[in-house]
Amino acid sequence: MIDAIRLSVGTLTAIPVPPPRRVDRRVAGSAMAIAPLAVLPLALGVLAVSAVGALAGAPPLVLAAVALTVLVLGTRAIHLDGLADTADGLSAGADRQRTLDVMRRSDIGPSGVAAVTLVLLLDVAALTTLLATWGGGALAGVGVLSSRSLLAWACARGVPSARSDGLGATVAGTVGLPVLAASTVAMAAISAAVTTLAGLAWWAGPAVLAAAVVAGSVVVRRAVRRVGGVTGDVLGAVVETGLAVALTTGALVLPHAV
């Protein structure tokens, strides 16, 4: 389990940790299943921004920008990079190999720029609403954790890798269905507990999680149909798309959950 924690934290965040001593499919599967735990410090960082902002009386838009900066710096922007590469690849034409070649390039095309811009706009807009209240800040934290729980779905047994190398090949298909079910139930229970403790209706947190799962599943399905599986870039796109949808859902349900 120590290796799984090191792999998860080291891959998904900028938090310095020793490298895992071994990385096999069992370790990789565990690392993806505990992804929400790995980014817990980032979720707490968003909550801290909300709390400090409330005490200081900071404008919600400023709080949203600071919280998003915490998330981007805390992940070295790797998920945004994956989103950009995936968007460029999927817009490059119908040829599978060309799509994969475009995704592997280091430059970003117009589709990638548009995808990142739109996702960040959604994030800021939603966070501006959420971080104005303590309950909304809790929902934002749930959104962060929910988006990372999608990695277990994207790496579930039966989801292939699009390549024979890279991160996708290491983690694709490594999360067994019992582990996926257990991690999802645990995430739903945690999200319900967090929103209840924040003074919101219990269903608000699970609603955010459900929306993220739907969004992430759409991205995975599209990648499997287009390139035959997932890659590291696709996983980044799953996380960022799921986060934007989760935060947006949180902002929409907040008035009804108070």
N, C-alpha and C positions, 0 to 999 in steps of 0.2 A: 504493500500500500504506500510506503514511503516513496518508492520510485514513481508510482502513479501520481502522487501529489506533486512531486518535483516536476514531472513531465507536464502536468496540467498547468501549474502555476508558471513555469518557465516558458511554456508555449503561448499561453493565453494572456499573460500580463507582462509588465515591465519590472515586476518585483524580482530582485536577484535571488536565485536559489541555486544550490549545487545541482549539477546535471544528474539525471538518474543513472544508476549503476548498470541497469539493463533496460532495454526497450524491446519488448516482444508484443504480440497481439493481446495477450492478457493485460499487460500493463497499459497498453494503448487504450483498450476498452474501458478500463477502470478510470483512466485519466479523463476520457470524454464524459463518463457518467458523473464524475464529481466536478465537472466544469463550473457549476454554480458556486461550489465551495471555494474554488480557486479565485473567483472574482468577487468574493464577499467583501474584501477591503474596498473595492471600487464602489460597490453598492452602498457601503457605509460612508464612503466619501461623498456620494450624492446626498445622502441623508444629512451629513455634516454641513454641506453647503446650504441646504434648506434651513437647518436650525440656526446657523450663524447669520444667514440672510434675514431670517425672521427677527432675530435680536437686534440686528443692525438697521433694519428697515430698508434693506437694499431693494431696488426695483426688480421685479420678477424676471425681466429680460436679461438683466445682468447676471442674476443667479443661474438662469438657464445656460448662458454662455460659459460661466465658470464651471458648472457641473459637466457640461459637454467637454470642456477642456480637460477636466479630470479623467473622463472616460477615454478620450483620445490619447492623452499622454500615458495613461495607465496601461494601455494596450499597445503602445508604440504604433498606433494607427494601422496595425496589421490587418484588421478586419475590413477597414475602409479600403485598403489596398486590394484585398481579395474581391470586394464588391466591385471596384472599378475594373479589375481584370476580367471578372465574370461578365459584367455588362458589355465590355468591349468584345469579348469572345462570342457571346450569344448574338451580337448584332453584326458579326463578321460574315454571315452567310450560312448556308445549310451544311457545308462540308465539315465533318467531324474533326479531321486532322487540322484543318485551317483554324477552326474554333480553338482547339487546344494550343496551337502555335501562338495565336494572338493572346491567349490567356497567359502564356509563359513569358511574354515580352515585358520589359521593365517600364516601357513608356505607357502613357494613358491617353486614350483617344476620346473623341467627343461623347460617346456613349458612357464611358466611365466617368467623365467629368459630370455629365448630367445626372447619373445615378447617385454619385456621392453628394452632389449639391442638393438634390431633392431629398435624400435621406437626412442630411444634416438640417435642412429647413424644417422637416417634420419633427426631428428631435428637438430643435430649439423651440418651435411653436408649442409642442406638447409640454416640454419642461417649463415653459413660461407659465402655463396654467397649473401644472402639478406642484411646482416648488413654491407657490404662493401660500400653501397651507401645509401643516404637518402631515395630515392624512394624504395629501397629494404627493408629498415627498416620500412617504412610505410606498405608495403605488409606483413611484419612479424606481425605487430600489427593487421592488418586485419585478419591474420590467427588465432591469439589468440582469437579474438572476434568471428570469425566464428566457431571455434571449440566449443565454449560455447553455441552458438546459436543452436547447434545440440540437446541440452537438451530439447528444446521445441518440436523438432521432435520426440525424443525418448519417450517423455511423452505425446504425442498427444492422443486425444480421439480415442479409439479403440485399443491402444497398452496396453495389460494387464500386470499385475504384475506376476512375476513367483512365488512369495511367498505371504503369507498372513500377513507378518510382514516386518519390515525393511524400508529403504529409498524408495525402489522400490514400496512398497505397498502404501506409502504416496503420491508419485508423479505420478505414472503411470496413464495415461489416464486423467490427470487433465487439459491439455491444449486444449481448444476447437479449432476447425478448423479455425474460423474467427481470433482468437488470433494468431494462428500459421501463417496464411497467412499474417497478419499485421506485425508480428515481422520479418518474412522473407523478406518482401518488404522493411521494414525499414532498416534491416541489409544490403540488397543489395544496397540501396540508400546511406547509410553511407559509405560502402566500395568503391563505385564508387566515392563519393565525396573526400574521403581520398586519393585515388590514383591520382585523378585529381589534387588535391592541391599539391601533392608530385611531380608533373611533369610527371606522367605516363599516359598511355592511360586509359580512364575511365573504360574499360571493365576488366582491370587486377584484380581489387578488387572483382567484382562479379564472375570472373572465379575462384578465390581462394575459395570463399564462395560455389559455385556450386560443386567444387571438394570435399569440406568437407562434404556437404550434402549427396553426393553419398556414400562416405566412411562410414559416420555414419549410413546411411540407411542400408547398407550391414550388419553392425554389429548388428543392431536392428533386422533385418530380421532373421539373423542366430540365435540370442538368442530366438526369439519367436518360431522358428521352433524346437529348441533343448530343451528348458526348459519351453516353454509356455509363456514367457514374459520377462520383464526386472527386474533387481535387481539394487541395488546401485553399485555393481561391474560392471555390464554391462554399466551403465551410465558412469563410469570412463573409461571403454574401448572405448566407443563411443567418448568421449572427446579426449583421447590421440591418437586414430587412426585418428580422424578428424584433429587434430592439425598436425600430421606428414604428412598427405596427403595435407593439406592446405599449409604448409610451402614448401613442395616439389613442389607443383604446382606453388607457388609464384616464387621459384627459376627458374623453367622452363620457365615461361612466362615473367620474368623480361627482358631478352634481347630483346624481341619482343614488349615490352610495352614502351620502352624508346622513 
